[in-house]
Amino acid sequence: MWSTTRVTVRAIATVMLLGGTPLMATAGPPQEVEQDLEFLYGDVDEDVLLFAGRSPVRNAADAGVTNVEFLEGYLEDVPLPDASVDVVISNCVINLAADKRVALAEAFRVLRPGGRLAISDVVALAPWTDELRADVESWTGCIAGALLESDDRRVLGDVGFHDVQIERTHQVHDLAAAAVVRATRPA
């Protein structure tokens, strides 16, 4: 079980989901989605974007969701212009990035001034051994890429985020906890 977070957004906003979550988790049931919101859903490629073996576009149509655009890209190279979204969200995907600093810098880059980052992630409770970081099960379990909370705060600050909040929600491993991470791009 991973932590999740709800983000309240104004009636007209563009929300970018960085990879890893099926459409229904992205946009929620149609009755919960404000039609004035634009959702941008990005993942590695069409194969990853497929949900239940079907086109994500068809999934959106079947759900009655018309305010979603699907993009192919990488966390470290988001295919959007600078300052183009109001909110960046992600559910336990940033810690899978080969370079978390680059992925967070990309999230910062695409946020408009005053924009918000709200992600579920994993934080390390103690330093990891090289052997544990190299363990495939630890990567597929979304924990091997975890940074110490202090390192996470430093990286977020280094790429420009302010008002960094990291709230641990529960322990997922002897050396890791799920967390909700929030930060803002200065206005």
The 8 nearest C-alpha neighbors of each residue, nearest first, counted from 0:
[[1, 2, 171, 177, 169, 3, 170, 168],
 [2, 0, 177, 3, 119, 91, 171, 169],
 [1, 3, 177, 119, 168, 178, 179, 4],
 [4, 2, 119, 1, 5, 90, 179, 118],
 [3, 5, 6, 179, 119, 2, 118, 117],
 [4, 6, 7, 3, 117, 88, 8, 118],
 [5, 7, 8, 4, 117, 88, 86, 115],
 [6, 8, 5, 9, 10, 86, 4, 117],
 [9, 7, 6, 10, 12, 86, 11, 36],
 [8, 10, 11, 12, 7, 36, 35, 33],
 [9, 11, 35, 12, 8, 36, 33, 34],
 [12, 10, 35, 36, 9, 13, 37, 8],
 [13, 11, 36, 85, 9, 10, 37, 14],
 [12, 14, 37, 84, 85, 36, 38, 86],
 [13, 15, 86, 38, 87, 85, 84, 39],
 [16, 14, 39, 87, 38, 40, 88, 86],
 [17, 15, 88, 40, 89, 87, 18, 39],
 [16, 18, 89, 41, 15, 88, 40, 42],
 [19, 17, 42, 41, 20, 16, 92, 89],
 [18, 20, 92, 42, 21, 90, 17, 89],
 [19, 21, 24, 18, 25, 22, 90, 89],
 [22, 20, 24, 23, 50, 25, 19, 48],
 [21, 23, 25, 24, 26, 20, 59, 55],
 [24, 22, 27, 25, 26, 21, 28, 20],
 [23, 25, 27, 22, 21, 26, 20, 28],
 [26, 24, 22, 23, 27, 21, 20, 16],
 [25, 27, 23, 24, 22, 32, 28, 38],
 [28, 26, 23, 24, 25, 31, 29, 32],
 [27, 29, 30, 31, 23, 26, 32, 62],
 [28, 30, 32, 31, 64, 63, 27, 62],
 [29, 31, 28, 32, 33, 27, 63, 64],
 [32, 30, 29, 28, 27, 33, 26, 34],
 [33, 31, 29, 30, 34, 26, 27, 28],
 [32, 34, 35, 36, 31, 10, 30, 29],
 [33, 35, 36, 32, 66, 37, 65, 64],
 [34, 36, 11, 33, 10, 37, 12, 66],
 [37, 35, 12, 34, 11, 33, 13, 38],
 [36, 38, 13, 66, 67, 14, 12, 35],
 [37, 39, 67, 14, 15, 13, 66, 68],
 [40, 38, 15, 68, 67, 69, 14, 16],
 [39, 41, 69, 16, 15, 70, 68, 38],
 [42, 40, 70, 18, 17, 71, 69, 16],
 [41, 43, 18, 71, 72, 44, 48, 73],
 [42, 44, 72, 73, 71, 47, 41, 45],
 [45, 43, 71, 47, 46, 42, 48, 72],
 [44, 46, 48, 47, 49, 71, 43, 42],
 [47, 45, 49, 48, 44, 43, 50, 52],
 [48, 46, 44, 49, 45, 43, 42, 50],
 [47, 49, 45, 46, 55, 42, 44, 50],
 [50, 48, 46, 54, 47, 53, 55, 52],
 [49, 51, 52, 53, 21, 48, 55, 54],
 [52, 50, 53, 49, 54, 58, 21, 55],
 [53, 51, 50, 49, 54, 46, 55, 48],
 [54, 52, 49, 51, 50, 55, 57, 58],
 [53, 55, 57, 56, 49, 58, 50, 52],
 [56, 54, 58, 57, 49, 48, 59, 53],
 [57, 55, 59, 54, 58, 60, 69, 68],
 [56, 58, 60, 54, 59, 55, 61, 53],
 [59, 57, 55, 61, 56, 60, 62, 54],
 [58, 60, 64, 62, 56, 57, 61, 55],
 [59, 61, 57, 63, 62, 58, 64, 56],
 [62, 60, 58, 63, 59, 57, 64, 56],
 [63, 61, 59, 60, 64, 58, 29, 28],
 [64, 62, 60, 61, 29, 59, 65, 58],
 [63, 65, 59, 62, 60, 66, 29, 67],
 [66, 64, 67, 63, 60, 59, 34, 68],
 [65, 67, 37, 64, 38, 34, 36, 68],
 [68, 66, 38, 39, 65, 37, 69, 64],
 [67, 69, 39, 40, 38, 70, 66, 37],
 [70, 68, 40, 41, 39, 67, 71, 55],
 [71, 69, 41, 40, 72, 68, 42, 39],
 [72, 70, 44, 42, 43, 41, 69, 45],
 [73, 71, 43, 77, 42, 78, 41, 70],
 [72, 74, 76, 75, 43, 77, 42, 71],
 [73, 75, 102, 76, 77, 96, 17, 72],
 [74, 76, 102, 73, 101, 105, 77, 96],
 [77, 75, 73, 74, 78, 72, 105, 102],
 [76, 78, 72, 79, 73, 74, 75, 105],
 [79, 77, 72, 76, 80, 70, 71, 73],
 [78, 80, 77, 109, 81, 83, 82, 76],
 [81, 79, 83, 109, 82, 78, 108, 77],
 [80, 82, 109, 108, 83, 79, 110, 111],
 [83, 81, 111, 109, 110, 84, 108, 80],
 [82, 84, 109, 81, 111, 80, 110, 79],
 [85, 83, 110, 13, 111, 86, 109, 14],
 [84, 86, 114, 13, 111, 110, 12, 14],
 [85, 87, 14, 115, 114, 84, 116, 15],
 [88, 86, 15, 116, 14, 16, 117, 115],
 [89, 87, 16, 117, 118, 116, 15, 17],
 [88, 90, 118, 17, 16, 92, 119, 91],
 [89, 91, 119, 92, 118, 120, 20, 3],
 [92, 90, 120, 119, 93, 89, 94, 121],
 [91, 93, 95, 94, 90, 89, 19, 18],
 [92, 94, 95, 96, 91, 99, 102, 120],
 [93, 95, 144, 92, 96, 145, 120, 99],
 [96, 94, 93, 92, 144, 97, 141, 138],
 [97, 95, 98, 99, 93, 94, 102, 74],
 [96, 98, 99, 95, 144, 94, 75, 102],
 [99, 97, 96, 100, 101, 102, 75, 95],
 [98, 100, 102, 96, 101, 103, 97, 93],
 [101, 99, 103, 98, 102, 104, 154, 158],
 [100, 102, 104, 99, 75, 98, 103, 105],
 [103, 101, 75, 99, 74, 105, 104, 100],
 [102, 104, 106, 100, 105, 101, 99, 107],
 [103, 105, 101, 107, 158, 106, 102, 100],
 [106, 104, 108, 102, 107, 103, 101, 75],
 [105, 107, 103, 104, 108, 109, 110, 102],
 [106, 108, 104, 110, 105, 109, 103, 184],
 [107, 109, 105, 81, 106, 110, 104, 82],
 [108, 110, 82, 81, 83, 106, 107, 84],
 [111, 109, 82, 84, 114, 107, 108, 85],
 [110, 112, 82, 114, 85, 84, 83, 113],
 [113, 111, 186, 114, 184, 185, 110, 82],
 [112, 114, 186, 184, 185, 111, 183, 115],
 [115, 113, 85, 111, 110, 184, 112, 86],
 [116, 114, 183, 86, 182, 184, 87, 117],
 [115, 117, 87, 182, 181, 86, 183, 88],
 [118, 116, 181, 88, 180, 87, 115, 182],
 [119, 117, 89, 88, 180, 179, 90, 120],
 [118, 120, 179, 90, 91, 178, 3, 2],
 [119, 121, 91, 178, 177, 118, 179, 94],
 [120, 122, 177, 145, 176, 178, 142, 175],
 [123, 121, 145, 146, 176, 147, 175, 148],
 [122, 124, 175, 147, 146, 145, 125, 174],
 [123, 125, 174, 175, 147, 122, 176, 126],
 [124, 126, 123, 174, 127, 147, 175, 146],
 [127, 125, 128, 123, 147, 124, 174, 146],
 [128, 126, 131, 125, 129, 132, 123, 174],
 [127, 129, 131, 130, 132, 126, 133, 125],
 [128, 130, 132, 131, 133, 127, 134, 126],
 [131, 129, 133, 128, 132, 134, 127, 143],
 [130, 132, 134, 128, 133, 129, 127, 143],
 [131, 133, 143, 129, 130, 134, 128, 127],
 [134, 132, 130, 131, 129, 135, 143, 137],
 [135, 133, 131, 137, 136, 132, 130, 138],
 [136, 134, 138, 137, 139, 133, 132, 140],
 [137, 135, 139, 138, 134, 140, 141, 143],
 [136, 138, 143, 140, 134, 135, 142, 139],
 [139, 137, 143, 141, 135, 140, 136, 142],
 [140, 138, 136, 141, 137, 135, 142, 143],
 [139, 141, 137, 138, 142, 136, 143, 135],
 [142, 140, 138, 139, 143, 137, 95, 94],
 [141, 143, 145, 137, 144, 140, 138, 121],
 [144, 142, 138, 132, 137, 145, 141, 131],
 [145, 143, 94, 142, 95, 146, 138, 141],
 [144, 146, 122, 123, 142, 121, 143, 94],
 [147, 145, 123, 122, 151, 150, 148, 144],
 [146, 148, 123, 150, 149, 122, 124, 151],
 [147, 149, 151, 150, 122, 146, 152, 123],
 [148, 150, 152, 147, 151, 153, 146, 154],
 [151, 149, 153, 147, 152, 148, 146, 154],
 [150, 152, 148, 154, 149, 153, 146, 155],
 [153, 151, 149, 155, 150, 154, 156, 148],
 [152, 154, 150, 156, 151, 155, 157, 149],
 [155, 153, 157, 151, 156, 152, 100, 150],
 [156, 154, 152, 160, 158, 153, 157, 151],
 [157, 155, 160, 153, 159, 154, 158, 152],
 [156, 158, 154, 159, 155, 153, 160, 152],
 [159, 157, 104, 155, 156, 160, 154, 103],
 [160, 158, 156, 157, 155, 161, 184, 107],
 [159, 161, 156, 184, 155, 183, 182, 158],
 [162, 160, 183, 163, 182, 184, 156, 185],
 [161, 163, 182, 183, 164, 160, 181, 184],
 [164, 162, 182, 161, 181, 152, 165, 160],
 [165, 163, 181, 180, 182, 162, 166, 179],
 [166, 164, 180, 179, 178, 167, 181, 163],
 [167, 165, 179, 178, 168, 164, 180, 177],
 [168, 166, 178, 177, 169, 176, 179, 165],
 [167, 169, 178, 177, 166, 2, 176, 179],
 [170, 168, 177, 176, 167, 171, 178, 2],
 [169, 171, 176, 172, 175, 177, 168, 173],
 [172, 170, 176, 175, 177, 169, 173, 0],
 [173, 171, 175, 174, 170, 176, 142, 123],
 [172, 174, 175, 171, 170, 124, 176, 125],
 [173, 175, 124, 172, 123, 125, 176, 127],
 [176, 174, 123, 172, 124, 122, 171, 173],
 [177, 175, 170, 171, 122, 169, 121, 178],
 [178, 176, 121, 169, 168, 167, 2, 120],
 [179, 177, 167, 166, 168, 120, 121, 119],
 [178, 180, 119, 166, 165, 118, 120, 167],
 [181, 179, 165, 118, 117, 164, 119, 178],
 [182, 180, 117, 164, 116, 163, 165, 118],
 [181, 183, 163, 116, 162, 161, 115, 160],
 [184, 182, 115, 161, 160, 114, 116, 162],
 [183, 185, 113, 160, 114, 112, 161, 115],
 [184, 186, 113, 112, 183, 161, 160, 114],
 [185, 113, 112, 184, 114, 111, 183, 161]]
